[in-house]
Amino acid sequence: MKRILVTGSNGLLGQKLTDRLIGDSEFQLISTSKGVNRHPKQDGYEYAEMDVCDLDNVKSIVGRFKPDAIIHTAAMTNVDHCESNKELAWLMNVEAVKNLIAACSEFDVRLIHLSTDFVFDGEDGPYTEEAEPNPVSYYGKTKLESENLLKASSIKWAALRTIIVYGIVNDMSRTNIVLWAKGALEKGEPINVVFDQWRMPTLAEDLAECCVLAVSKDAQGIYNASGKDFMSIIELVEKVADFYNLDKFLIRPISSDSLNQTARRPKRTGFILDKTIRDLGYNPHSFQEGLELMSKQM
């Protein structure tokens, strides 16, 4: 059995990893997060509080459990919040990775790290793993720096770049675009949605499976790990409205510039998934299939 330690286990991806790994005879799960365990199932795995920003705490927990691999999902992902709170963003997205690299180096642990399409400027998507990064936000810069730390290290590592993760769990600490759109339209609230950004939304279950595949296959290097359907943000929201038979006239198309957001967003990202499909056996759901799965879980 491979022992897998998950950081940020209270988040959406962290909880999906718990769901995926509980009861799997190949793996033994150690979930870690700040605060108490929020997953509804408390048996079949171990839980420990861990602050990834505290080096001593990280080394203590990793030394105690001696995992074969760490899947690092904990991060500061609110793009505008990162732009306004640069010191905190650097601490959570860069220093935390330094701490994990130090612990992985000391205890010979593989590190699976979550990265983002926001390492790109969005001028030339969809991107391969070899495309040249050029982040336009501070969030993107911190995630690129964390990738560079991995490349400069001597540990075994893989970075999975992903895009707009959606899904539902029992105890959500924050929403995602699918739940936001569904919730607002169900209340009859008009919503402003950008028509000039393109992405490939990722079902949380698919991303969790890709993380596990990366551990199983001893993945090394950077891999694209998103959904397979390329669409504009407004098209995404319209698909949500269609799926739940909600009023699309409440969706107001606007340009990115008119939002006046604190941080810039890349216009057109998306990924070419060939390498991840070929090397890891990754097989993501379509967006329609993802919505169907979410609907059953609700």
N, C-alpha and C positions, 0 to 999 in steps of 0.2 A: 504493500500500500504506500502511495505517495502522500506525504503530509503537506497540505496546502494551507497557508495562513493568508487570510483575506483582510486587507485594511479597508476602513470605511464600510464595514459590513451593515451598518444601519441605513445606508443609502439605497437607491433603486437598484443599481447594478449589484451592490453588496448583498442585498436580500435575494436577488435572483440567483447569485452564486451559491448562497446558502441552500435555496430550493434545489438547485442542480446537484449539489455535492452530498447533501444528506442522503444516506442510504446507498450511496454508490460504493461498491465493494473495492474499487480501485483506489479510493481516496479517503483520507482522514482529514476532516475540516477543523481548522481553528479560526473562528471569527473574531475580529478585533475592531473596536471603534471607540470613540470618546463617549462616555456615559454608559447607561444601562443598555442591555441588548433589547432591541425593539422588534426582533423577529418573533412571529406568533409561535413558532416551534422552538422549544428550548432544549430538546433532547436530541441525542444522536451526533453531537459534536461538542467541541469545547468553545467557551467564550472568555475573552479577557479584554479588559479596558486597555487601550493603548493610544497614546498621543504621538502621532508620527513626527511632530515638530520637536519632540524631546528625545535627544539622542540616547541618553541613559535609559530612558523608558523603553525605547525601541530595542536596544541591545539586550536589555533584561528579558523582554518578552520573547524575542527571537532566540536568545540563548536558552530560555526555559523550554520552549516547545520544539526547537531545532527542526523547523519545517524543511522539506525538500524544495519548496517553491513559495514565493510570496506573490499574490496578485494584489497590486496596489491600485485601489479604486478611489481612495480618499484624495480629495483635491478641492480647491476653491474654483468653481466653474462659472459663477455669475460674472459675465464679461464686463458689465458696467461697474460692478462692485470691485473687480480687480483693477480697473482703470482708476477708480477713486481711492483705493486702499492698496497702493503698490507695495508697501512694506509687508503687509499681511499676505498679499498674493505671493510675494517672493518666498516668504516663510513657508507657506503651505504647499506651494507648487514646485519650489526649487530646493530649499533647505531640507524639507521632508524627504525628498528623493536622495539627497546627500546622506541623510541619516540611514535610510534603507540600504543604500549601496555599501556604507560602512559596515552595517550589520551583516549583509549578505557576504561581504568579503571575509569577515571574521569567522562566520559559521558555514561558509561554502553553500550558499542558498541561491537558487535561480530567482530572478526578479522579472515578473510580468507587469509592465507599466502601461497605464492608460494615457494615451495622448489624443490629439484632436486635429480636425481639418483646419482649425484656426492658426496652425503654423504656416498656412499659405495666404497669399494676398487675394486670391479669388479672381485673378485675371486670366487664368488659363486652365480651369478645371474641366472635367475630372482629372485627378492626379494619380500617377503611379507612386510607388514608394521612393523612387529615385529622383522625383521632381525636386527642384530647389526651393526650400522653404523661404518665406518672406512675410512674417507676421505683421499685421497692421494694427493689432491691439496689444496691450500689455499682457493680457491673458495669454495670447498666442506666443508672445515672447517668453513668458515663464515656462510654457510647455515645451517650446523649442529648446530652451536652456536645459530643461530636465532630460530631454533626449540626448543633448550633447554631453551631459554628465555620464549617461550610460555608455555612450560611444567611447568616452575617454577612460572608462573604468576597465578593470580586469575581470569583472564578474560575468556570469552567464546571464543574459538578459534578452527580453523581447519587448518592443513597444508597439502596442496596438492603437493605431489612430482610428478614431471613430467620429460619427456625425449625428447630431440631434438624437439623443437616446430617449425613447418613449416606452411607456409600460405602466403597470399599476401594481402596487403592493399594499398590504394591510395598513401600514403606518407610513404615510408619505411625508417626508420632511419638506419637500418642495414639489411644485407641479412640473409638468412638461407640456409641450405644445399641443399634444393631442387632448390631454385632459383639460387644459386651459380653453381650447377652442370649443370642445364639447360642452363644458360647464357654462361658458358665456352664452353660447347659442341656445342652450336649453332654457336659460333665463330670459331669452329674448333681447339680450344686450347686443348692440352694434359693436363690431370689433374692427380695428384698423390692422390690416395685414399687408406686408410688403409684397410687391409683385416683381421686384428686381433683384431677388436673391434666390439661388438655386442650391439644393442640398440633396442628400440621400439619407432619409430618416432610418434609424436603427432600432429594431426591437430589442429591448433589454435582455430577453431570453437568448437571442442570437449572439449578442455580445458576450454574455456569460459563457455560452458554449464555446465561443472562439477563445476566451481566456483559458478554459479547461483544455481545449485542443493544443494551445500553445505550451501548456505544461506537459501534456502527454507526448507531444512530438519533439520536445526539447527545442522549441523554436528559438532562433537567434537572429536578432536584428529587427528591422521595422516591417510591420505588416498593416495593410489597410483592412479595417474591420467595421464596415457599415452595412446598411441595407443595400438592396440591389436596384431600387427604383429611383431614378433621377427626376426631380420635379422642383418647381418653384415653391416658395413658402405659401403663396396664395393657393396654388394647386393642392398642396398638402392639406390646407385647412378646408378647402372645398370638398376634398375626398372624405374628410371627417364628417362634414355636414351631410354629404350624400349617404354615407354609411348609416348615420343615425337619423336620416330623414329630417334634418333640421333646415331652417330657412337660410338659404345662401344669400338672400338680399341683405342680410345683416352684416355681410362681409364687405368691408370698404377697402378697395385697393389703394395703397399709398406707396410713395417712393421711399427708399431707405433714408434719403437726405431729409425728408420732411419729419422724420421721427425725432431728430435732434438727440440721438442717444450719446451717452458719454464716450463710449468706445466705438471705433469703426468696426464694421463687419466685412469679411470678404464677400464679394458679390456672388461668385460662382465657384463652389468647391466640387464636392463629389469625388469618388474614388474609382479607380480601376482595380477590381478585386481578384484578377487572374492569379496572382502569386499566392494569395491566402487560400483560394479555392484549391489550387494545385498542391501546395506544400502542406497545408493543414487539414484539408478536407472540409473547409468552411462551406456551409450551404444555407444562407440566410433566407428567411421568409420574404414574400412580397409584402408591400405595404397593406394591401387588402387582407392578406392572411394574418398580418400582425394585428389589424383592427378586429378581425374575427376572434383571434385568441384573447385579446383584451376584453372584448365584449362578454365572452364566456366567463372570464375571471371576475367580472363585475357582478 
